[in-house]
C-alpha cells in the first residue's frame, strides 16, 4: 500500500473555503437543516483584509471571495489570530463573540434561530484539513 500525501490548505485561504464548500455540500445534516433557508454570512479577517461570503438558499451553499463591506444578513469579523483560536477549538465561536474576540453584525434574534445550523458549520470548519 502506498501512502497518499494529503496537502492541506492554508486556513482562511481560497483553497480552504473551496474545501469547506465541498464539505458543507457533502454533509447530509447541513443540507437537511438549510432546506427552506435563505441567508448570507460574511467572514472578515480584519488584519489580512480577507473576506468570504457564505450564501445559503434552500439547501444550496456557496462560498466566494468578497469585499469586507459587502451586504450580508450577518457578518462575523476578527483578527486571523482569533479565527485560529476558534479553528483550533480553543474557544467556540459564540464565546469568541461574547468575549469580544470576534465582532458580530446582524440580528441577534435571527442568528439565534439559525444557531444549530451555524454551530454545525463551525464543527465542519474545524474538520477541514488545514495549516496555520
C-alpha positions as CSV (number, residue, x, y, z in Angstrom):
1,X,0.0,0.0,0.0
2,X,1.4,3.4,-0.8
3,X,1.0,6.4,1.3
4,X,-1.2,9.2,0.0
5,X,0.2,12.6,0.7
6,X,-2.5,15.0,1.7
7,X,-2.0,18.6,1.0
8,X,-3.6,21.0,3.5
9,X,-5.0,24.3,2.6
10,X,-3.8,27.4,4.5
11,X,-6.6,28.4,6.9
12,X,-9.0,31.0,5.6
13,X,-7.4,30.9,2.1
14,X,-9.3,30.4,-1.2
15,X,-8.4,26.7,-1.1
16,X,-9.6,26.4,2.5
17,X,-13.0,27.9,1.6
18,X,-13.3,25.7,-1.5
19,X,-12.7,22.7,0.7
20,X,-15.2,24.0,3.2
21,X,-17.8,24.5,0.5
22,X,-17.3,20.9,-0.7
23,X,-17.5,19.6,2.9
24,X,-20.8,21.5,3.5
25,X,-22.2,20.2,0.2
26,X,-21.4,16.6,1.2
27,X,-22.8,16.9,4.8
28,X,-26.4,15.5,5.0
29,X,-27.1,17.2,8.3
30,X,-26.1,20.6,6.9
31,X,-28.1,20.1,3.7
32,X,-31.2,19.0,5.5
33,X,-31.1,21.8,8.0
34,X,-30.7,24.5,5.3
35,X,-33.7,23.5,3.2
36,X,-36.1,26.4,3.1
37,X,-33.4,28.8,4.4
38,X,-32.1,31.9,2.6
39,X,-29.3,33.8,4.4
40,X,-25.8,35.1,4.0
41,X,-22.9,35.3,6.3
42,X,-19.8,37.4,5.6
43,X,-16.5,36.3,7.2
44,X,-14.0,39.1,7.6
45,X,-10.4,38.7,8.7
46,X,-9.6,42.3,9.7
47,X,-5.8,42.2,9.8
48,X,-5.3,40.4,6.4
49,X,-8.2,42.0,4.5
50,X,-9.7,38.6,3.5
51,X,-13.4,38.4,3.2
52,X,-15.6,35.5,2.1
53,X,-19.4,35.3,1.7
54,X,-21.3,32.2,2.6
55,X,-24.7,32.2,0.8
56,X,-27.4,29.6,1.6
57,X,-30.5,29.2,-0.4
58,X,-32.8,26.3,0.0
59,X,-30.1,23.7,0.9
60,X,-27.6,25.0,-1.6
61,X,-24.4,26.6,-0.1
62,X,-21.8,28.7,-1.9
63,X,-18.7,30.4,-0.6
64,X,-17.0,33.1,-2.6
65,X,-14.3,35.7,-2.0
66,X,-15.9,39.0,-1.2
67,X,-15.3,42.6,-0.2
68,X,-15.2,43.5,3.5
69,X,-18.1,45.9,3.3
70,X,-20.4,43.6,1.2
71,X,-24.0,43.4,2.2
72,X,-24.9,40.3,4.1
73,X,-27.5,39.3,6.6
74,X,-24.8,38.5,9.2
75,X,-21.1,39.5,9.5
76,X,-18.5,38.0,11.8
77,X,-15.1,39.6,11.8
78,X,-11.9,39.4,13.8
79,X,-8.2,39.0,13.5
80,X,-6.5,36.0,11.9
81,X,-5.2,35.0,15.4
82,X,-8.7,35.0,16.9
83,X,-10.1,33.0,14.0
84,X,-7.3,30.5,14.5
85,X,-8.3,30.1,18.2
86,X,-11.8,29.2,17.0
87,X,-10.5,26.8,14.4
88,X,-8.3,25.0,17.0
89,X,-11.2,24.7,19.4
90,X,-9.5,26.9,22.0
91,X,-12.7,29.0,22.1
92,X,-16.1,28.4,20.4
93,X,-17.5,31.0,18.0
94,X,-20.3,32.0,20.4
95,X,-17.8,32.6,23.3
96,X,-15.4,34.4,20.9
97,X,-18.2,36.9,20.1
98,X,-19.3,37.3,23.7
99,X,-15.6,37.9,24.8
100,X,-15.1,40.5,22.0
101,X,-12.6,38.4,20.1
102,X,-14.9,38.3,17.1
103,X,-17.4,41.0,16.2
104,X,-20.9,40.1,15.1
105,X,-23.2,42.3,13.0
106,X,-26.8,41.4,12.3
107,X,-30.0,40.4,14.1
108,X,-29.3,38.6,17.3
109,X,-32.8,37.2,17.3
110,X,-32.5,35.8,13.8
111,X,-29.0,34.3,14.3
112,X,-30.3,32.5,17.4
113,X,-33.0,30.9,15.1
114,X,-30.1,29.7,12.9
115,X,-27.9,28.8,15.9
116,X,-27.9,25.0,15.4
117,X,-27.1,25.4,11.7
118,X,-24.2,27.7,12.3
119,X,-22.9,25.5,15.1
120,X,-22.8,22.6,12.6
121,X,-21.0,24.8,10.1
122,X,-18.4,25.7,12.8
123,X,-17.9,22.0,13.5
124,X,-17.3,21.3,9.8
125,X,-14.9,24.3,9.6
126,X,-12.8,22.7,12.3
127,X,-12.8,19.3,10.4
128,X,-11.4,20.7,7.1
129,X,-7.7,19.8,7.0
130,X,-5.7,23.0,7.3
131,X,-2.4,24.5,8.2
132,X,-2.0,27.8,10.1
